[in-house]
Amino acid sequence: MTITQLNYVLAIAEHKNFTKAAEKCFVTQPTLSTQIQKLEDELDILIFDRSKKPIELTDVGRKIVLQAKNIVDESERIQDIVDQQKGFIGGEFKLGIIPTVMPTLLPMFLKAFIKKYPKVKLKIEELTTEEIITRINDGHLDAAIAATPLTLDTIKERVLYYEPFVAYVPNDHRLNSYKKIETADLDINDMLLLEDGHCFRDGVINLCKTFKNHTDDQFQLESGSIETLIKLSNEGLGMTLLPYLHTMDLSDKQKEKLRYFNDPSPAREVSVIYHKNELKMQIIDALHNVISGIIRGAIAFQNVDIVSPLPAKV
């Protein structure tokens, strides 16, 4: 039995197809099939039921896959241990980022990070929080940047910054005349929201204590894009809330529609998260330090506290 054979088993279990598994493992299908057959002969059992389409695991195969994953994960951690001991910061690092953070934060830190740590090969995906949690627990992500706290036993969180919420209010809206607003001023019924699956949407709803059904409204609209919400708000279809970093690139005319909250401003906590058994801590430390430094520098000229843990989190 070899680590290579176990990797082949995991690939087939994931893709339920020998051809796709072979492509993932960068080998020919006959090579992969031969190694699986050798492993099954050695163990004197069948791991896969090849009569099913798509291929299915046998009962004992399911147990073998669980153990194989543990063995492969631990074997890969040996190199991580060596890298930590040598102080080496490099190698492949798979990072997930939630959609409401990706477009603003990634351009701020990516160039600086890859320049400072050229030996790190970042693989970045935009994923929902739910997808991130699944992939971290499955070992398909090394870390992620997400809104916290998540309070999950298997995942650790390191706060990067607290990002205030800012209201974007069209000219004809009831709050347009306000210089600053309170959370009590918000009404979910005239709020444009992100669609389900976005944690920022959940934070907005938590702020709006007057939440009720939209059955009597003229229309109900939810979008997956903050930029779309801004455009709809410009048409007078409602106000919306923005994460602070999204306001930095607005035009001067758009910034006239921003309304800040009275202190303490509601904010979301943004953290780098990773599995409690993660060993690539030298890269996580580097990522945390670079992002924290970039954020402080970017808003140093702004009268907004985006780093301190003082704002009221939601």
Secondary structure, DSSP 8 states (H G I E B T S, - for coil): --HHHHHHHHHHHHHS-HHHHHHHHTS-HHHHHHHHHHHHHHHTS-SEETTSSS-EE-HHHHHHHHHHHHHHHHHHHHHHHHHHHHT---EEEEEEE-TTTHHHHHHHHHHHHHHH-TTEEEEEEE--HHHHHHHHHHTS-SEEEEEE----TTEEEEEEEEEEEEEE--TTSTTTT-SEE-GGG--GGGB-EE-TT-HHHHHHHHH-TT----TTSS---EES-HHHHHHHHHTTS-BEEEEHHHHTTS-HHHHTTEEEE-SS-EEEEEEEEEETT---HHHHHHHHHHHHHHHHHHTTTSS--SSSS-SEE-
